[in-house]
Amino acid sequence: MLTIYGCKGCGSVVIEAACELLGETYERREVEPWTPGPAVDALRALNPLAQVPTVVLPDGTVLTESAAILLWLLERHPQTHLAPPPGDPKRPVFLRWLVYFVSSIYPMYTVGDFPARWVKDEGAQKELKAATVQRTLDCWRVIEQGISPGTYLLGESMTILDVYAAMISRWRPGREKIREVAPRCIAAAERAEAHPIVTRVFTQFPSATS
């Protein structure tokens, strides 16, 4: 059984959704990385950055970074439809956008959620947070321009990309702002979120994000 260290409304949600969709059993340990206490101490012992998701594999191996965790899960289920298999023409596109979510959009929350970690002046903090919002919208615009027409991001079948989009589009600046620059992306994300399993997992999200 996997152990997933996660937090409501955080990036661990897509890992839990993937496990549910793939039929993986797991134990969930709730931890807010920004709240000092025993839970954070336990997380930091596994991941010195105290970030979620952090996953402990059945053999005790610690796995971090959501893209790495997702790819590891998908490799355990080679027949899944949640990702194009190696050799499929859509595989490079899948890998591109998965890593793009993680490397281009996700860091905007690492910076924007805690601007005081990066700059001390309050005015500069506001400017930095605003800049992360603009960068986020710019990144969504790139995806919108780069995907082919289809029901989902890669065509007519839902993949874990759509679930990732459903998660990350809930965050700042919110779906309606993102929809203005990436309407097809948001449509795919909302279709993924309507999947019964994804819907159930996503009930742990707070009612709103800012």
N, C-alpha and C positions, 0 to 999 in steps of 0.2 A: 504494500500500500504506500502511496505517495503521501508526504506531508507537505501541505501548502501553507506557507506563512503569507497571510493576506490581510486586506483591510477593506471594509465596505466602501464601494465607490472608487476603489483604486485599480491599478493596472493588473492586479491579481485576478480580477473578474474574468478576463478572457482565458486565463489558464483554467479556471474552474469550469467555464463553459466548454472548453475543449475537452476536458476530462469527462464531463457529462455526455457530450456528443459522441465520444469515442468509447464510452463504457469503462473508463478507468476509475478504480476506487481510490479515494483519497481521504485524508483527515485534514480538516481546515483549522488553522490556528490564527485567531484574530489578533492583530497587532497594529497599532497606529504608530508608525515610525517616528512621528513628531511628539509623542507623549512618553516622557521618561517613565521607566518602571521595569519590573521583571520581564514583561513580554518583550520589550525592546532589547533588554540585555540578552535574552535568549536568542533573539534574531541577530543581534550584532555578533554573537559568538559564531554564528554560521556565515554571516555576510557583514564584514566590517563596516560597509556603508549603510547598514540597517535599512535596506530597500526591499520593497515588495514589488513583484512576487519573488520569494525565495522558496525553492523546492528541495526537499530531501528525498532522494530516490530510495528504493527498498534496500539497496546495499549500503546506504549511508552517504553516498556521494551527494554533495551540495551542488545544486544547479541554479544559476541566476541568469538574468537577462531574458525578457519575455520571448524574444525571437528564438533564442537557443532552446528554451523550454518547449515552445510550440513545435519546433522542428524535431526535437527528441521524441515528443509525444506522437507526432505524425509518422516518424520512422517505425514506431512500435505497431502501427496500424497501416501497413502499406496498401491495403485495399480500400482505405477510406476515400470518400469523395470530397473531403475537406481541403484537399490540396491536389494539384496536378502531380502525377508521379514523375520521377526522373525520366527524361527522354521525351516527355510530352512537350509540344511546342509552347504550351502556356506556362511551363515550369519556370523559365527565366523571368517571365513577367510576374509570376507569383512571388518569387524570391525578391525581385526588385521592390515591389510595393510593401512586402512584409518588413523588409529592412528599412524602407523609407519611413514607415509609420514609427518605427523604433528610433531611428537616428535623426529624423528631421522634425517630426511633430512632437513626440513624447518629451524631448529635452526642453521644449518651451514651457512645460509645466514644472519641470525640475527647477527652472529659473524663475518663472513667473509666480509660482506659489509661494516662494520664499525669497523675494528680491533682496531682503536684508542680508542674506548670505553673500551677496555679490557686490552690493554697493551700500554705503552707510547713509548717504544723504537721502532724506525722505522724498525730495523732488526727483532725484535720480531713480529712486525705487519705482515711483509711479511711471516715469518714462520707460524704464526697463520693462515693467509689466505690460504697458501699452505696446511696446515693440514686439513682445512675444506674441501678443494677440495678432498683430499684423502679419508677423512671420507665419503663424499658424494658418491664417487665411490664405496667404500666398502659397503655402504648401498644399493645401486642399485644392487650390486652383490648378496646380500642376497635375495632381492626380486626375482631376476632372478632364483635363485636356489630354491626358495620356491613356485613359482607359477606352476600350472599344464599347460601342453601344451594346447593352444587354440588360437582363433582369438584375444581375449581380455584377460585381466589379470585374469578374473574369468571364462573364458570359451568362449562361442560363442555369448554372449550378452554384449553390451557395458554397463558399469556402470559408476557411478561418479568417481570411482577409475581411470578409463582410462582417464577421463577428467583431473583429478588432475595430473596424470602422464604427460599428454600433457603439462600442465602448467609448472610444476616444472622441467621438462626436458629441458625447454628452457633456464634455468638459468645456471650459472657457474657449471661445465666446458663446458656445451653445449652438444647437442645431439650426436654429432659424438664421443666424448670422452665417453659418457655414453653408447653408442651403443657397444663400444668395450667390456664392461663388462656385458651389459644387452640388447642384441639384441632383444629378444622377448618382453621385456618391451617397448622398443622404437617403435617396430612395432605396438604394441597395442595402444600406445600413438598417433602415426601418423594416425592410422585408426580412432581414436576418433576425432582427430583434423580435419579430412576430413568430419565429419558430418556437414551439412550445417549450423546448428545453432551454433555449436561450432566454425566453421570457421568464422562466422560473429562476434561473440563476441571476438575472438582472434585477430581480426584485430587491436585492441587497443594496442597490444604488440609493443614495439620498434623493429626495424629491427634486433637488435642483443643485446646480453647481454655478460658481461665479468666477 
